[in-house]
Amino acid sequence: MKTQYRTIEERLEHIEMAVQEVKSLVLKLAVPKAVPFERETEEFMNVKELVKLAKVEATVIYSACAKHDLKFIKLGKLYKFRKQDVLEWMNSGHSENRIDVDDYVDKYIQKHRLKG
């Protein structure tokens, strides 16, 4: 059924109302319905922030990541840590462990690529 409009303004108003209706429908579909509140407020930290919080060297953190003692997310070259995971790691006593000699030597060799 074709609707006749008396003026261009009436047609533009009808089009604008239709666009607003489409926008509201798209927004309803785009927003997830059941996002837990905890996920929205979850805090992430980078290595520098973790060094300050745990009062350990960055090598200790990277070593813990390599050993899978500390959960992390890697975004390209960046390491990100959930604050909750960091607190659990610190409470477990792993943050107090210093990097052992073998790990230090391995990292040094990887960094400097010693040729024999």
C-alpha positions as CSV (number, residue, x, y, z in Angstrom):
1,M,0.0,0.0,0.0
2,K,1.5,3.2,-1.1
3,T,1.1,6.2,1.2
4,Q,0.6,9.6,-0.3
5,Y,2.3,12.6,1.4
6,R,1.1,16.1,1.0
7,T,4.5,17.7,1.4
8,I,8.2,16.7,1.3
9,E,8.4,17.6,5.0
10,E,5.8,14.9,5.8
11,R,7.8,12.3,3.8
12,L,11.1,13.3,5.5
13,E,9.4,13.1,8.9
14,H,8.2,9.6,8.1
15,I,11.7,8.6,6.9
16,E,13.3,10.0,10.0
17,M,10.9,8.0,12.2
18,A,11.7,4.8,10.3
19,V,15.4,5.4,10.7
20,Q,15.0,6.0,14.4
21,E,13.1,2.7,14.7
22,V,15.8,0.8,12.8
23,K,18.5,2.3,15.0
24,S,16.7,1.2,18.2
25,L,16.3,-2.3,16.8
26,V,20.0,-2.5,15.9
27,L,21.0,-1.3,19.3
28,K,18.9,-3.9,21.0
29,L,20.5,-6.6,18.9
30,A,24.1,-5.3,19.3
31,V,24.1,-5.0,23.1
32,P,24.6,-8.4,24.8
33,K,21.7,-9.3,27.0
34,A,23.4,-11.2,29.8
35,V,26.8,-9.6,30.5
36,P,27.8,-10.3,34.1
37,F,28.5,-7.2,36.1
38,E,31.9,-8.5,37.2
39,R,33.1,-8.7,33.6
40,E,32.2,-5.1,33.0
41,T,34.2,-3.9,36.0
42,E,37.1,-6.3,35.6
43,E,40.5,-4.6,36.0
44,F,43.5,-5.4,33.9
45,M,47.1,-4.5,34.6
46,N,50.3,-4.3,32.5
47,V,53.8,-5.5,33.5
48,K,54.8,-2.1,34.9
49,E,51.8,-1.9,37.1
50,L,52.4,-5.4,38.3
51,V,56.0,-4.7,39.1
52,K,54.9,-1.8,41.3
53,L,52.2,-3.8,43.0
54,A,54.1,-7.0,43.6
55,K,57.4,-5.2,44.2
56,V,59.3,-7.7,42.1
57,E,61.5,-7.3,38.9
58,A,59.9,-7.7,35.5
59,T,62.0,-10.8,34.9
60,V,60.2,-12.5,37.8
61,I,56.9,-11.8,36.1
62,Y,58.0,-13.0,32.7
63,S,59.4,-16.1,34.3
64,A,56.1,-16.8,36.1
65,C,54.3,-16.4,32.8
66,A,56.7,-18.8,31.0
67,K,56.1,-21.3,33.8
68,H,52.4,-20.8,33.7
69,D,52.4,-19.8,37.3
70,L,50.7,-16.5,36.5
71,K,47.7,-16.3,34.2
72,F,48.0,-13.6,31.5
73,I,46.6,-12.5,28.2
74,K,49.0,-11.5,25.4
75,L,48.0,-8.8,23.0
76,G,50.7,-8.6,20.4
77,K,53.8,-7.9,22.5
78,L,51.8,-6.7,25.5
79,Y,51.1,-8.8,28.6
80,K,47.9,-8.1,30.4
81,F,46.9,-9.5,33.8
82,R,43.5,-9.7,35.5
83,K,43.9,-8.0,38.9
84,Q,42.1,-11.0,40.6
85,D,44.6,-13.4,39.1
86,V,47.5,-11.2,40.2
87,L,46.2,-11.1,43.8
88,E,45.8,-14.9,43.8
89,W,49.4,-15.3,42.5
90,M,50.7,-13.0,45.2
91,N,48.8,-14.8,47.9
92,S,50.1,-18.1,46.8
93,G,53.6,-17.0,47.6
94,H,54.9,-17.3,44.0
95,S,55.5,-13.5,43.8
96,E,58.2,-13.9,46.5
97,N,60.2,-16.4,44.5
98,R,63.2,-14.8,42.9
99,I,64.2,-15.8,39.4
100,D,66.5,-18.8,39.6
101,V,70.0,-18.9,38.1
102,D,69.0,-21.2,35.2
103,D,66.2,-18.9,34.2
104,Y,68.5,-15.8,34.4
105,V,71.2,-17.5,32.3
106,D,68.6,-18.6,29.7
107,K,67.2,-15.1,29.4
108,Y,70.7,-13.5,29.2
109,I,71.7,-15.9,26.4
110,Q,68.5,-15.2,24.5
111,K,69.0,-11.5,24.9
112,H,72.6,-11.4,23.9
113,R,72.8,-14.5,21.6
114,L,76.2,-15.7,22.8
115,K,78.2,-17.4,20.0
116,G,80.4,-20.3,21.0
